[in-house]
Structures are given as C-alpha cells and as structure tokens.
Amino acid sequence: IVWDYKNRSRDISKLDSGNYLIALRDEVVEVTPAKEVVWSYGQDVNAELMSAQRLEDGKTLVTELGIQPRLVEVDLVGAATKVIPIQPETDRVHMQSRMGRKLPSGNYLVPHRIMPFAKEYNGDGGIVRVFRVDTPELGGSEAKNGTFAAARLDDGSTVITCASGNRVVIFDRVGKVAWQLTSEEVDGQLRDVCGLQVLKSGNLLVSCYGNQSEDGLKMMEITRDKEVVWTYQNPDPV
C-alpha cells in the first residue's frame, strides 16, 4: 500500500492532476496526495451519495440515493448544473443504485444494486436500454444477479458485475450475452463481486466485497480467456 484515505469511501478515482476524487456517504471530495480537500460537493435532498466520475468538461457526475434517486452533474464550484432522474424500482435507499457513469454518447449507465438490471438513460432520464441479468442463461432469478458496476467497452459492448450473483457478464452491442464469468471458474473467488475497471489491455480488474477472510482475494485481474493475471489479498480483513 503506497497511499490510503482513512474514511469509508464508496468510489474513488485518480485524476490526471494526481489528485483523488472520492465519494463518501454524504459528500464527494477531491483531495491532493497530501489529503488536502480542494473541492467538495454536498447536498440535502437525498440520504446518500454513492459514486463520482470526473467528466471531460471538468464537471463531476454524482449518483444520489433517496427520495429523489438521481444523477447530478456538478460544476467546479459545487453547483448542480444538470439533474437526471433514475428509476431503481425499489424504495430501499441504500440499494437503489451503485456506480453511475456517463458514456461518450452523452447517455448514462446505471446499475441498480438489488434489482436484476442495469439501465441506460438519456439526458432527460428516459430509459434507452435495459440490461437484464435474470435470464435463464445467467441463472435466472435464483442467481440473485443484482448489478453493481457497469462500463461501456470500445466495441460498444457492456460489461456488468453482478454482486450477489458472483459473476461478471458482457452484453454485445445489441444486448445479447456474449461472455460471462462465474465464481466456479476462478476457484470460488468471485464473492459479492462489486468494483470494476476495464484495463487498456482489455483485461478486467474486479473487486470482491464478500472476500473478508484471510484467504479471500479482494481484487483480481482477469483475461477474456478467464485466466487470473494478478491478485490482491487484504492483509487486514474487515
């Protein structure tokens, strides 16, 4: 470990400046490597903040959970400049959504944590596409494939992590299942698979919240051939 931030962060990314963008439960902050806060966003509408993404125009996309589940684009002074309502189809606030991301097309890709789908929204909050993960080829409803993270790949396909379902799925451009990885294919180490990063190599880096034991792998880099390239094991399981 070469850097850490002692707070219960939910989403974090390293910016081109070297600063870190971090989503906390009630605030999004940008901090320097010295942990000085240089920008922040807080709100009083919803109960929780879940994720943050720095956009190309310098604004920040924030996912909010609560009585008005929504995505918010925030400017450099912390003011909301655009609000996109989302439809999680559940009143369980903490489970309404997870890692909302803006796509190059201008649409938004949002996983809905305990629901068997991720949705793609347009700028007005209209539903463009729904990626369902409760189909028979993905184990049906019994698999409990609630969605956590999602990303659009360069070829137009979409990769989604299914937390409690312990699997990763790739849908092709037209929404058909093109690839999936189950926990059994990696020695049972996909336990509540949550975080996702698509690497430049095309490999997938995933994190597993459920691996809380000393022998549990917290992160894995996996090829499309389902080979494990690299792992990280938390020395202090919590």
Contacts in CASP RR format, 6 or more apart in sequence:
PFRMAT RR
TARGET T0000
AUTHOR 0000-0000-0000
METHOD contacts of the structure
MODEL  1
IVWDYKNRSRDISKLDSGNYLIALRDEVVEVTPAKEVVWSYGQDVNAELM
SAQRLEDGKTLVTELGIQPRLVEVDLVGAATKVIPIQPETDRVHMQSRMG
RKLPSGNYLVPHRIMPFAKEYNGDGGIVRVFRVDTPELGGSEAKNGTFAA
ARLDDGSTVITCASGNRVVIFDRVGKVAWQLTSEEVDGQLRDVCGLQVLK
SGNLLVSCYGNQSEDGLKMMEITRDKEVVWTYQNPDPV
3 33 0 8 1.000
5 12 0 8 1.000
5 20 0 8 1.000
5 22 0 8 1.000
5 31 0 8 1.000
5 35 0 8 1.000
7 22 0 8 1.000
7 24 0 8 1.000
8 24 0 8 1.000
8 25 0 8 1.000
9 22 0 8 1.000
9 23 0 8 1.000
9 24 0 8 1.000
10 23 0 8 1.000
10 24 0 8 1.000
10 25 0 8 1.000
10 49 0 8 1.000
10 50 0 8 1.000
10 51 0 8 1.000
11 22 0 8 1.000
11 23 0 8 1.000
11 50 0 8 1.000
11 51 0 8 1.000
11 52 0 8 1.000
11 99 0 8 1.000
12 20 0 8 1.000
12 21 0 8 1.000
12 22 0 8 1.000
12 23 0 8 1.000
13 20 0 8 1.000
13 21 0 8 1.000
13 52 0 8 1.000
13 53 0 8 1.000
13 54 0 8 1.000
14 20 0 8 1.000
14 21 0 8 1.000
15 21 0 8 1.000
15 30 0 8 1.000
15 54 0 8 1.000
18 32 0 8 1.000
18 33 0 8 1.000
19 30 0 8 1.000
19 31 0 8 1.000
19 32 0 8 1.000
19 33 0 8 1.000
19 38 0 8 1.000
20 30 0 8 1.000
20 31 0 8 1.000
20 33 0 8 1.000
21 28 0 8 1.000
21 29 0 8 1.000
21 30 0 8 1.000
21 52 0 8 1.000
21 53 0 8 1.000
21 54 0 8 1.000
21 60 0 8 1.000
22 28 0 8 1.000
22 29 0 8 1.000
22 30 0 8 1.000
22 31 0 8 1.000
22 52 0 8 1.000
23 49 0 8 1.000
23 50 0 8 1.000
23 51 0 8 1.000
23 52 0 8 1.000
23 62 0 8 1.000
23 63 0 8 1.000
24 49 0 8 1.000
25 48 0 8 1.000
25 49 0 8 1.000
26 42 0 8 1.000
26 48 0 8 1.000
26 49 0 8 1.000
27 40 0 8 1.000
27 41 0 8 1.000
27 42 0 8 1.000
27 49 0 8 1.000
28 40 0 8 1.000
28 41 0 8 1.000
28 42 0 8 1.000
28 49 0 8 1.000
28 52 0 8 1.000
28 60 0 8 1.000
28 62 0 8 1.000
28 74 0 8 1.000
29 37 0 8 1.000
29 39 0 8 1.000
29 40 0 8 1.000
30 37 0 8 1.000
30 38 0 8 1.000
30 39 0 8 1.000
30 40 0 8 1.000
31 37 0 8 1.000
31 38 0 8 1.000
32 38 0 8 1.000
39 76 0 8 1.000
39 78 0 8 1.000
40 78 0 8 1.000
41 60 0 8 1.000
41 62 0 8 1.000
41 74 0 8 1.000
41 78 0 8 1.000
42 49 0 8 1.000
42 78 0 8 1.000
43 49 0 8 1.000
43 64 0 8 1.000
43 72 0 8 1.000
43 80 0 8 1.000
45 64 0 8 1.000
45 66 0 8 1.000
45 67 0 8 1.000
45 68 0 8 1.000
46 64 0 8 1.000
46 65 0 8 1.000
46 66 0 8 1.000
46 67 0 8 1.000
46 68 0 8 1.000
46 69 0 8 1.000
46 70 0 8 1.000
46 93 0 8 1.000
47 65 0 8 1.000
47 66 0 8 1.000
47 67 0 8 1.000
47 93 0 8 1.000
48 64 0 8 1.000
48 65 0 8 1.000
48 66 0 8 1.000
48 93 0 8 1.000
48 94 0 8 1.000
49 62 0 8 1.000
49 63 0 8 1.000
49 64 0 8 1.000
49 65 0 8 1.000
50 63 0 8 1.000
50 64 0 8 1.000
50 65 0 8 1.000
50 97 0 8 1.000
50 98 0 8 1.000
50 99 0 8 1.000
50 100 0 8 1.000
51 62 0 8 1.000
51 63 0 8 1.000
51 98 0 8 1.000
51 99 0 8 1.000
51 100 0 8 1.000
51 101 0 8 1.000
52 60 0 8 1.000
52 61 0 8 1.000
52 62 0 8 1.000
52 63 0 8 1.000
53 60 0 8 1.000
53 61 0 8 1.000
53 100 0 8 1.000
53 101 0 8 1.000
53 102 0 8 1.000
54 60 0 8 1.000
55 61 0 8 1.000
55 73 0 8 1.000
55 102 0 8 1.000
58 75 0 8 1.000
58 76 0 8 1.000
59 73 0 8 1.000
59 74 0 8 1.000
59 75 0 8 1.000
59 76 0 8 1.000
59 81 0 8 1.000
60 73 0 8 1.000
60 74 0 8 1.000
61 71 0 8 1.000
61 72 0 8 1.000
61 73 0 8 1.000
61 74 0 8 1.000
61 100 0 8 1.000
61 101 0 8 1.000
61 102 0 8 1.000
61 108 0 8 1.000
62 71 0 8 1.000
62 72 0 8 1.000
62 73 0 8 1.000
62 74 0 8 1.000
63 71 0 8 1.000
63 97 0 8 1.000
63 98 0 8 1.000
63 99 0 8 1.000
63 100 0 8 1.000
63 110 0 8 1.000
64 70 0 8 1.000
64 71 0 8 1.000
64 72 0 8 1.000
65 88 0 8 1.000
65 93 0 8 1.000
65 94 0 8 1.000
65 96 0 8 1.000
65 97 0 8 1.000
66 93 0 8 1.000
66 96 0 8 1.000
68 85 0 8 1.000
69 85 0 8 1.000
69 86 0 8 1.000
69 87 0 8 1.000
69 88 0 8 1.000
69 96 0 8 1.000
69 97 0 8 1.000
70 83 0 8 1.000
70 84 0 8 1.000
70 85 0 8 1.000
70 86 0 8 1.000
71 83 0 8 1.000
71 84 0 8 1.000
71 86 0 8 1.000
71 100 0 8 1.000
71 108 0 8 1.000
71 110 0 8 1.000
71 121 0 8 1.000
72 80 0 8 1.000
72 82 0 8 1.000
72 83 0 8 1.000
72 84 0 8 1.000
73 80 0 8 1.000
73 81 0 8 1.000
73 82 0 8 1.000
73 83 0 8 1.000
73 84 0 8 1.000
73 102 0 8 1.000
74 80 0 8 1.000
74 81 0 8 1.000
75 81 0 8 1.000
82 123 0 8 1.000
84 108 0 8 1.000
84 121 0 8 1.000
84 123 0 8 1.000
84 124 0 8 1.000
84 125 0 8 1.000
85 125 0 8 1.000
86 96 0 8 1.000
86 97 0 8 1.000
86 108 0 8 1.000
86 110 0 8 1.000
86 119 0 8 1.000
86 121 0 8 1.000
86 125 0 8 1.000
87 119 0 8 1.000
87 127 0 8 1.000
88 95 0 8 1.000
88 96 0 8 1.000
88 97 0 8 1.000
88 112 0 8 1.000
88 113 0 8 1.000
88 115 0 8 1.000
89 112 0 8 1.000
89 115 0 8 1.000
90 96 0 8 1.000
90 112 0 8 1.000
90 114 0 8 1.000
90 115 0 8 1.000
92 114 0 8 1.000
94 113 0 8 1.000
95 113 0 8 1.000
95 114 0 8 1.000
96 112 0 8 1.000
96 113 0 8 1.000
97 110 0 8 1.000
97 111 0 8 1.000
97 112 0 8 1.000
97 113 0 8 1.000
98 110 0 8 1.000
98 111 0 8 1.000
98 112 0 8 1.000
98 113 0 8 1.000
98 147 0 8 1.000
98 148 0 8 1.000
98 149 0 8 1.000
98 194 0 8 1.000
99 111 0 8 1.000
99 148 0 8 1.000
99 149 0 8 1.000
99 150 0 8 1.000
99 195 0 8 1.000
99 196 0 8 1.000
100 108 0 8 1.000
100 109 0 8 1.000
100 110 0 8 1.000
100 111 0 8 1.000
100 150 0 8 1.000
101 108 0 8 1.000
101 109 0 8 1.000
101 110 0 8 1.000
101 150 0 8 1.000
101 151 0 8 1.000
101 152 0 8 1.000
102 108 0 8 1.000
102 109 0 8 1.000
103 109 0 8 1.000
103 120 0 8 1.000
103 152 0 8 1.000
104 152 0 8 1.000
106 122 0 8 1.000
106 123 0 8 1.000
107 120 0 8 1.000
107 121 0 8 1.000
107 122 0 8 1.000
107 123 0 8 1.000
107 128 0 8 1.000
108 120 0 8 1.000
108 121 0 8 1.000
108 122 0 8 1.000
108 123 0 8 1.000
108 125 0 8 1.000
109 118 0 8 1.000
109 119 0 8 1.000
109 120 0 8 1.000
109 150 0 8 1.000
109 151 0 8 1.000
109 152 0 8 1.000
109 158 0 8 1.000
110 118 0 8 1.000
110 119 0 8 1.000
110 120 0 8 1.000
110 121 0 8 1.000
110 150 0 8 1.000
111 118 0 8 1.000
111 146 0 8 1.000
111 147 0 8 1.000
111 148 0 8 1.000
111 149 0 8 1.000
111 150 0 8 1.000
111 160 0 8 1.000
111 161 0 8 1.000
112 118 0 8 1.000
112 119 0 8 1.000
112 146 0 8 1.000
112 147 0 8 1.000
113 146 0 8 1.000
113 147 0 8 1.000
113 148 0 8 1.000
113 163 0 8 1.000
114 146 0 8 1.000
114 164 0 8 1.000
115 146 0 8 1.000
115 147 0 8 1.000
116 132 0 8 1.000
116 133 0 8 1.000
116 134 0 8 1.000
116 141 0 8 1.000
116 145 0 8 1.000
116 146 0 8 1.000
116 147 0 8 1.000
117 130 0 8 1.000
117 131 0 8 1.000
117 132 0 8 1.000
117 133 0 8 1.000
117 134 0 8 1.000
117 147 0 8 1.000
118 130 0 8 1.000
118 131 0 8 1.000
118 133 0 8 1.000
118 147 0 8 1.000
118 150 0 8 1.000
118 158 0 8 1.000
118 160 0 8 1.000
119 127 0 8 1.000
119 129 0 8 1.000
119 130 0 8 1.000
119 131 0 8 1.000
120 127 0 8 1.000
120 128 0 8 1.000
120 129 0 8 1.000
120 130 0 8 1.000
120 131 0 8 1.000
121 127 0 8 1.000
121 128 0 8 1.000
122 128 0 8 1.000
129 175 0 8 1.000
131 147 0 8 1.000
131 150 0 8 1.000
131 158 0 8 1.000
131 160 0 8 1.000
131 171 0 8 1.000
131 175 0 8 1.000
133 143 0 8 1.000
133 145 0 8 1.000
133 146 0 8 1.000
133 147 0 8 1.000
133 160 0 8 1.000
133 162 0 8 1.000
133 169 0 8 1.000
134 140 0 8 1.000
134 141 0 8 1.000
134 143 0 8 1.000
134 145 0 8 1.000
135 177 0 8 1.000
137 177 0 8 1.000
137 180 0 8 1.000
138 145 0 8 1.000
138 162 0 8 1.000
138 167 0 8 1.000
138 169 0 8 1.000
138 177 0 8 1.000
138 180 0 8 1.000
139 145 0 8 1.000
143 162 0 8 1.000
143 165 0 8 1.000
143 167 0 8 1.000
144 164 0 8 1.000
144 165 0 8 1.000
145 162 0 8 1.000
145 164 0 8 1.000
145 165 0 8 1.000
145 167 0 8 1.000
145 169 0 8 1.000
146 162 0 8 1.000
146 163 0 8 1.000
146 164 0 8 1.000
146 165 0 8 1.000
147 160 0 8 1.000
147 161 0 8 1.000
147 162 0 8 1.000
147 163 0 8 1.000
148 161 0 8 1.000
148 162 0 8 1.000
148 163 0 8 1.000
148 193 0 8 1.000
148 194 0 8 1.000
148 195 0 8 1.000
148 196 0 8 1.000
149 160 0 8 1.000
149 161 0 8 1.000
149 194 0 8 1.000
149 195 0 8 1.000
149 196 0 8 1.000
150 158 0 8 1.000
150 159 0 8 1.000
150 160 0 8 1.000
150 161 0 8 1.000
150 196 0 8 1.000
151 158 0 8 1.000
151 159 0 8 1.000
151 196 0 8 1.000
151 197 0 8 1.000
151 198 0 8 1.000
152 158 0 8 1.000
153 159 0 8 1.000
153 170 0 8 1.000
153 198 0 8 1.000
155 173 0 8 1.000
156 172 0 8 1.000
156 173 0 8 1.000
157 170 0 8 1.000
157 171 0 8 1.000
157 172 0 8 1.000
157 173 0 8 1.000
157 178 0 8 1.000
158 170 0 8 1.000
158 171 0 8 1.000
158 175 0 8 1.000
159 168 0 8 1.000
159 169 0 8 1.000
159 170 0 8 1.000
159 171 0 8 1.000
159 196 0 8 1.000
159 198 0 8 1.000
159 204 0 8 1.000
160 168 0 8 1.000
160 169 0 8 1.000
160 170 0 8 1.000
160 171 0 8 1.000
161 167 0 8 1.000
161 168 0 8 1.000
161 193 0 8 1.000
161 194 0 8 1.000
161 195 0 8 1.000
161 196 0 8 1.000
161 206 0 8 1.000
162 168 0 8 1.000
162 169 0 8 1.000
162 193 0 8 1.000
163 192 0 8 1.000
163 193 0 8 1.000
163 194 0 8 1.000
163 209 0 8 1.000
164 192 0 8 1.000
165 193 0 8 1.000
166 182 0 8 1.000
166 183 0 8 1.000
166 188 0 8 1.000
166 190 0 8 1.000
166 191 0 8 1.000
166 192 0 8 1.000
166 193 0 8 1.000
167 180 0 8 1.000
167 181 0 8 1.000
167 182 0 8 1.000
167 183 0 8 1.000
167 190 0 8 1.000
167 193 0 8 1.000
168 180 0 8 1.000
168 181 0 8 1.000
168 190 0 8 1.000
168 193 0 8 1.000
168 196 0 8 1.000
168 204 0 8 1.000
168 206 0 8 1.000
168 222 0 8 1.000
169 177 0 8 1.000
169 179 0 8 1.000
169 180 0 8 1.000
169 181 0 8 1.000
170 177 0 8 1.000
170 178 0 8 1.000
170 179 0 8 1.000
170 180 0 8 1.000
171 177 0 8 1.000
171 178 0 8 1.000
172 178 0 8 1.000
179 224 0 8 1.000
181 190 0 8 1.000
181 222 0 8 1.000
181 226 0 8 1.000
182 190 0 8 1.000
183 189 0 8 1.000
183 190 0 8 1.000
183 191 0 8 1.000
183 193 0 8 1.000
185 226 0 8 1.000
186 220 0 8 1.000
186 222 0 8 1.000
186 226 0 8 1.000
186 228 0 8 1.000
189 208 0 8 1.000
189 211 0 8 1.000
189 216 0 8 1.000
189 217 0 8 1.000
189 220 0 8 1.000
190 206 0 8 1.000
190 208 0 8 1.000
191 208 0 8 1.000
191 209 0 8 1.000
191 210 0 8 1.000
191 211 0 8 1.000
191 216 0 8 1.000
192 208 0 8 1.000
192 209 0 8 1.000
192 210 0 8 1.000
192 211 0 8 1.000
193 206 0 8 1.000
193 207 0 8 1.000
193 208 0 8 1.000
193 209 0 8 1.000
194 206 0 8 1.000
194 207 0 8 1.000
194 208 0 8 1.000
194 209 0 8 1.000
195 206 0 8 1.000
195 207 0 8 1.000
196 204 0 8 1.000
196 205 0 8 1.000
196 206 0 8 1.000
196 207 0 8 1.000
197 204 0 8 1.000
197 205 0 8 1.000
197 206 0 8 1.000
198 204 0 8 1.000
198 205 0 8 1.000
199 205 0 8 1.000
199 221 0 8 1.000
202 224 0 8 1.000
203 221 0 8 1.000
203 222 0 8 1.000
203 223 0 8 1.000
203 224 0 8 1.000
203 229 0 8 1.000
204 221 0 8 1.000
204 222 0 8 1.000
205 219 0 8 1.000
205 220 0 8 1.000
205 221 0 8 1.000
205 222 0 8 1.000
206 219 0 8 1.000
206 220 0 8 1.000
206 222 0 8 1.000
207 218 0 8 1.000
207 219 0 8 1.000
208 216 0 8 1.000
208 217 0 8 1.000
208 218 0 8 1.000
208 219 0 8 1.000
208 220 0 8 1.000
211 217 0 8 1.000
211 218 0 8 1.000
211 234 0 8 1.000
211 237 0 8 1.000
212 237 0 8 1.000
212 238 0 8 1.000
213 237 0 8 1.000
214 233 0 8 1.000
214 237 0 8 1.000
215 233 0 8 1.000
216 233 0 8 1.000
216 234 0 8 1.000
216 237 0 8 1.000
217 231 0 8 1.000
217 232 0 8 1.000
217 233 0 8 1.000
218 232 0 8 1.000
218 233 0 8 1.000
218 234 0 8 1.000
219 231 0 8 1.000
219 232 0 8 1.000
220 228 0 8 1.000
220 230 0 8 1.000
220 231 0 8 1.000
220 232 0 8 1.000
221 228 0 8 1.000
221 229 0 8 1.000
221 230 0 8 1.000
221 231 0 8 1.000
222 228 0 8 1.000
222 229 0 8 1.000
223 229 0 8 1.000
END
